Amino acid sequence: MDHRALDVPYFSQWETPEMTLPVLAEGAIALHRDVNWKNSGAETVEEYARWAVNICGMACLKMILAARGEAHPIISLARACTSYGGYVVNEADASIKGLIYAPFVTFVRERFGLAADVRTGLSTEAIPGILATHRFFMASVSSAIRWPEREPSGKGGHLVLVTAADEESVRFHNPSGHERATQADVILPLATFDRFFANRGIAVNF
């Protein structure tokens, strides 16, 4: 497996990575207690809490950019991505839809010079081949992947950053892992990853 994967910094989608279990128990309101919220680039704690539950994709992007030495506040990335249509904000009910893949690809190309392309209809066994030609793969999985021993109720809805893969296993950073072992450099067998993988994602190169 590619040892460059170990050089990729980890970031949670929360400014305090330990907030995952409180968010699962209480919802976004728990993030009002995140003492590090200002680091996100949000103007208010309410803005931070509203966005943070929706920006696993921006956490992946933040990690990709950090791997080449750039630091970007996560909410700032989300605002910029929204301007490209990567998120759709409904002011009436305060809902946020996204990440929408095609506008995201345009966003990262124009803003950061990243080469990205959407992949759909992928088998889990195809991931090592993608990592052979691309530095990263943002994989759509069930957020329940933090508990790989459980059976998920569905697939997709959450993005993790795959940093390495071979014929046997996948290594990834999970923006909403609930403890260290499920956050950075998680390694799962391909067969286990397959139970959560929605067969789509975004391949990214510097």
N, C-alpha and C positions, 0 to 999 in steps of 0.2 A: 504494500500500500504506500502511496505517495506521502513521504514524511513532511512535505511542505504544508500538509494539512495542519500540522502541529504549530505552525507559525501564524495561524489566522487568529487575531484577537477575538474574544467572545464578548458580545453585548446582549443583554436581555432587552425585551421590548418595554420593560419597566426600568426606571432609573435605579431602583433598588431591586436586584434580582430575586431577593427573598420574598417578594410580594405575590408570587404566583398562587400560593395556597390561600392567602386572604382574598385575592381576586376571585378564585374559584368558589370560595365560600360566600362572598358578599357581593360580588359584581364590581363594576368600575368604581363604586363609591369607596371601596377600600383604598384606592389610589390617592384619595384625599389625605391619607396619612403618610404618603411617601415623602419623607423629608428631603429627598434629593430631586424632587420634581422640577426645580428650576433649571437643572442641567439639561433638560430635554429641549429647551428652546421655546417652550410654551409660555404664553403671557400670563396665564392664570392656572391654578391647580385644577380648576374645572375643565379648562381646555386640555390640559395634560391627561386627565382621567378619561375624557371622552375619546381622545385619539389613541391612547396607549393600548386599549383593548383591540384595536384594529390594525396595528402597524407591525405585525410580524415581518412583513415584506420589507419595511424600512429598516428593521433591525438587521435583516440579512444584508441589505445594501450598506448599512453602516459598517458591518463587519468586512464586507468586500473592500470598501474604500479604506478602512483602517489597515487592511493587509498591504496596501501600497502606501501607507504612511499618512493618510488624510483623516482628520477628525471633523465630524459633522454632527450637530445636534439632531436627534431623531425627529423631532416635530418640525424642524426646519426642512428636513428632507421630505416629510409628508406634505408640507405646504407646497413645496416646489413640484412634487409629483402630482398633486391635485391640479396644479395649473396646467398640466399636460393631459388631464383626464384620467389619471391613474387611480384617483379616488373620486367618488361622487358624494357630495355632502348635501343632505336634505335638511335645510334649516327648519322646516316645519316640525319634524319629529326628532331632530338632532341625530339622525342615523347617518352612518358612513358606510358606503358600499365600496369595496375594493379588497385587495389590489386587482386592478384590471390590467391584464398582461400586456396587451399591444401598446397602450399609451406609456406604460412603464418602460418598455424597450426603447421607444423614442426618447423618453426623458433621460435615461441613463446614457444613451448615445450622445445626445446633444449637450447635456450638462457635464458629463464626466468622461466622455470618450470611451465608454465601455461598449464592447461588442456583445450584444445579447440577442437570443432568439428563443421564441416560444416553442416548446415541444409538447405534443399531445399524443395520445394513443401509445404511450411508452410502456413496455414491460419493465419490471424492476431489474431484470437481467441486462437491460440496455444501459443502465446507469454507469457501469464501469467504462463502457465505450464513450459515453459523453465526457466523462472525467479524463479520458485519454486525450481529448482534443480541446477541452475547455477547463478553465481553472476552477470554476464553481458550477453547481447546479442547485437552484432554488426549487426544492421539491414540495409539491402540494401533498400534505398528509393530514390525517386526523390529529387534532391536538392531543388526543389520548395517547399518542406515541410516548409521552412521558412515563406511561405505565405499560411497557411492552409486554408484560405478562398477562395483560387483560385483553379481551376481545373488544375492538372499537365498535361503536354503533353505526359508523359510516366511515367514509374515506374523504379526505380533502378538507378544505376550510382553513388550513393553517400552513404556513411556510417554514421550512427548515433549510439551513444552508449546508448542503452536502459538499464536503471538502476533499474527500477521497473515497474510492471504492475499488473493490476487486471482485473476483468471481465468487467470493464467499461472504463479504461483508461490506457495510457502508459506514463511513464516519461522517458525523454531522454536528453542527451547533444548533441547539433548539432555543429560540428566543423566549419560550415560555416553559422551559424546564423548571421543575419545582425544587430541585436540589442539585448540588454540583455534578453528581453522576449523571443527571439527565439534562444538563445544560451544555457543557463544552466537551467536544471530542467524544461524543457518544458513539459507540460502535455496536451495531446490531447486525445479525446475520441477514442476508438478503431475504430469506423466507419470512423472517419476522418483520422487516421493513415493508414487505409486500402487503401485509395485512392492513397497513395504514395508508399506503401510497395510492394516490388517486390517478396515477398514470399520466401525470402532466407536470409541467414546471417550466423554468426558464434557465437556459444554459448561458453562462456569462464568462467572458474573457476580459482581461485588462486591455 
